[in-house]
Amino acid sequence: MQVNRYLIAIVLVIGVSIAAHLGKFHVTLGAHPFWATKAVLIGTPIGLAFALGLVRILGREKWLSAVFAVLMIGAFWVAYSGKIQFAASYAEDIAAGQRWFFGWIGFCAAFSGLMAALVMIRRD
């Protein structure tokens, strides 16, 4: 039964990530159109691996869901503030551009971790 929880989480996270990519959802939220796919491809496996590993080690899915939700909000703020500063500098502030890009990687990682942790909550 435990393997089924992990398998369902993996399939759901990958499916939602593909749907978000095809629907350009991340671009709608403010990701750069050129780098958005790369952020999803890097962030999704990282978040999924962290969620599966931490659930396996700690076994506290509800607590991890809250942690991933807070991380997702923080990563969105980093990405948004990087985007604003990068645009204000007329694309000359390299650090702001990197904050924008890595913020979106963090957002994708936290979002996939949140989805996986929510799916794996035990319903005993």
N, C-alpha and C positions, 0 to 999 in steps of 0.2 A: 504494500500500500504506500510506503514511503517513496518508492521509486516513481510511482504515478504522480505524486505531488511535484516532484522535480521535473518530470517530463512535461506535465501540463504547464508548469511555469515557463520552461524553456520554449515550448511551442507558442504559448501566448505572447511572450515578450518578443520573439522573433516576428510573429505575425503582425503585432501592433507596430513594430518598427518598420516593417515593409510597407504597411498601409500608410503610416505617417510619411514615409519617404515618397511613395507614389502620389499621395494627396498634397504634397508640399506643405504639410502642417508646420514643420519647423521653420520654414521660410515665412509663413504667415505670422508666427510668433516673433520673428525678428532676426533669424539667422541669415547670414550672408548666402545668397543663392548659389554661389560657386563653391563654397566650403561646407555647405549644410550636409551634403551626403557623406563627406569625410567625417564630420562630427558624429553622425549617427552610426557609421560603421566602426568608429573607434570607441564611442561611449557605450553603446549597447552591450557588447560582450564584457566590458569592464564592470558595468553595473550588475549584469547577470551573474558573473563570476563572484563578485563580492556578496551579493544577496544569497546565492546558493551556499557559498562557503560559510558565511556568518550564521545562516539558519542551521546549517549542519553542526557548527561548533557551539553556538550559543543556544539555539532552539527557542528564541524569543521573537516570534514573527511580528507580534503587535508592536513591540518596542522598536524593532528594526524598521517597521513601516513608518513610525513617527520620525525616526532618524533620517530615513531616506526622503521623507517629505520636507523636512527642514533643509537638508542638503540641496534638494531640488530648488527650493525658493532662493537659497543663497547663491546657487550657481546661476539662476536666472538673473539675479541682481548683478552679479559680476559680468555676465554677458551683456546685459542691457547698458550698464554704465560704461563698459568698454566700447560698445557700439556708439554711444552718444559722444564719447570723447574722441574716438577715431574719426567720426564724421565731422566733428567740430574742428579737427586739426587738418581737414582736407586730405585725409589718408596719409599723413606724414608721421603720426605718432605710432611707432611700431609696437610699443608696449601696450597701448590701448587696443590695437588690432589683435595682438596675441591674447589679451584678456577676453576679447569678444569671442575669439575662436575657442580658447580653452574653457571659457564659461559654458559654451554650448556643448562641448564634450562632457563637462561635468553635469550639465542638465540632462543630457541623454543617459549618462551613467546612473544618475540618481532616479530618473524616471523609470528606467528599466529595473533598477533595484527595488523601487517602490512597487511596481506591478508584480514582480516575482514574490516579494515578501507578502503582499496582500493575497496572492493566489495560494501561498503555502500556509496560511493561517489554519491551524488545526481546528476542526469543528467537532471536537470530542464531546 
